């Protein structure tokens, strides 16, 4: 559970670092790059421990899969609430296929 919480916090920082500047398109590129790097520092402060704590309980492929699913959930909320974008039905279908990938990665064969 600690790994999932840390990955979620990490992804919130990552999402703001990567996409938060889209609301500030009038700012100089070098300013948003610098701001993104500063935000990304905090992302790493949670991402690295999450992977360190989680590895062993989960394989590297499973950790990456967990991270990607969390990223999609965080980004979906972010894009609707922060960027004011519409969440469309085809996004949900695509995410459903990713959930299917999770099934295949975590299933004991």
HUJO-V511149 format. One record per pair of residues at least 24 apart in sequence whose C-alpha atoms are under 8 Angstrom apart, sorted by the first residue. I is the first residue (numbers start at 1). J is the second residue. D is the distance in whole Angstrom. If there is no record, write none. Layout:
i=I j=J d=D
i=I j=J d=D
//
This chain:
i=2 j=50 d=7
i=2 j=53 d=8
i=3 j=49 d=8
i=3 j=50 d=5
i=3 j=51 d=7
i=3 j=53 d=6
i=3 j=54 d=5
i=4 j=50 d=7
i=4 j=66 d=8
i=6 j=46 d=5
i=6 j=47 d=7
i=6 j=49 d=8
i=6 j=50 d=5
i=7 j=46 d=7
i=7 j=47 d=6
i=7 j=50 d=6
i=7 j=67 d=6
i=7 j=70 d=7
i=8 j=67 d=8
i=8 j=70 d=6
i=8 j=71 d=8
i=8 j=74 d=8
i=9 j=43 d=8
i=9 j=46 d=7
i=10 j=42 d=7
i=10 j=43 d=4
i=10 j=44 d=7
i=10 j=45 d=8
i=10 j=46 d=5
i=10 j=47 d=5
i=11 j=43 d=7
i=11 j=67 d=8
i=11 j=70 d=7
i=11 j=71 d=6
i=11 j=74 d=7
i=12 j=43 d=8
i=12 j=74 d=6
i=13 j=39 d=6
i=13 j=40 d=6
i=13 j=42 d=7
i=13 j=43 d=5
i=14 j=39 d=7
i=14 j=40 d=6
i=14 j=43 d=6
i=15 j=71 d=8
i=15 j=74 d=8
i=15 j=75 d=6
i=15 j=78 d=8
i=22 j=83 d=8
i=23 j=83 d=7
i=61 j=105 d=8
i=62 j=105 d=7
i=62 j=106 d=7
i=65 j=102 d=7
i=65 j=105 d=8
i=69 j=98 d=8
i=69 j=99 d=8
//
